[in-house]
Amino acid sequence: MPMLKALSPLRRAIIVGYALACLVLLATTGSWDSAGSLLFGVPLFFWMILPIVGLAVAQPLGPVTAGGASFLGLGGLYLYWRAFFGPDIDPQSGLAYIILPVYQMLASIPVIIIALIAIKLKAKRP
């Protein structure tokens, strides 16, 4: 894991914090009574953390991606919490695990564009 060692402590904290929060969320909302549950839960966990980890790993794009990863991660945890424990509880709340990462990936696009613009503006400064 040399790539993770190259990351700043802030970025590592974002990745570990979000991953742990998602793991706890999956553990508390899922039923783990069979091996099939585990076979479904492991890929689902990686799907859940993919957008945030992707932004956090984008260290060459500057601090904008770390801020975006933090913002999108906290927003995602809030939405997961509302779907499973808050006032929005619904029989289809489990779909949040599938759909929310898609929205987070779409929200990552403007973050990456802003980071690229910031890099371009920084390079133009004498």
N, C-alpha and C positions, 0 to 999 in steps of 0.2 A: 504494500500500500504506500509506495513512495509519493503518489499523487496527493494523498491526504496529509502527509507530513509537510508538503510544500504549502499547504493552506495556512492562512492566518488563524490565530486562536479564535477570533470572532466567527470566522466561517466554519470552523470545526464545531464550535458551540451551537451555531444555527443548525447544522446537520444533525448533531447528536441530540439536541433538545427536541427538534421536530420529530426525529425518528422515534425517540422514546415516548413522546406524547402520543404519536400515532399507534405505537405498539400497545400502550396502556389502553387507548381508546378501543382498539380491536379486541384486546383481551377482555374488556369489560362489557362489550356489546355483542360479542360473538358467542357461539356455543361450540365448545371444543370437545365434543363427545366421541369423535371418530377421527381416523386418519384422513378421511376425505376433507374434513374441516381444515386440517392443517395444510393439505395440498392446495386448498383454495385460499387460505389465509396468507400464506407466505408470498405468493405472487401479488395478491391484493395489497399487502404491506408495501412491497416495492413500487407498485403502481401509485400508491398514495404519496410516497415521499419523493417520487421522481421529479416533479416540477421544482420543488424547493431545493433539493440537492443539486439539480442542474444549474439553478441560478447561483447557489452558494459556491459551486465548484468553478464558476466562471470568473475566477480571480483576475485574469488579465484584463477584463473589461472594467475594472476599477471598483470603487466602493459603492457605486450605484446598484450593482447586482446584489451586494450583501444587504443593503437596505431594502431592496425589492424582495429578496428572499425572506427577510424578517417580516416585512409587512404582509406578504402573501401567506406566509406560514401562520402568523397570528390570526389573520382573517380566516384562513382555512380551519384552524382549530376552533375558532368561534362558531363557524357554520356547522362543523361536525357536532359541536356541543349542543347547539340549538336543535339540530336534527334528531339527536338521540336522547337528550336530557331536558331540552328547553321546551318552550311553548309550541314548537313546530313539529312535535312528535306525530308521526304518521306511519301507516303500515309500509309505505315505500321509502322510509328514511334510509334504509340500507343502500339505496341507489346513490346516496351522497358519496359513498366510497368509490363509486365508478365515475360519476359525473363531475364531482368537484375537481379532481386532478386535471380534467380536460379544460375547465375554466381557468385553473391556475396556469396551465401551459399557455393558453391564449393571453392571459394577463401578463405573462412573462415577455411576450413579444414587445410591448411598448417599453418595458424596463430595459430590455436589451438595446432597443433603438436609442433610448435616452442615454444609455451608457456609451454607445458608439458615438453619439453626437458630442458627449462630454469629452471623450478621448480626442476627437477631431478638433474641438475648440481648444483643448489644452495643448495640442501639438502646434496650433497656429500662433499661440502666444509666444512672443520673443523672450 
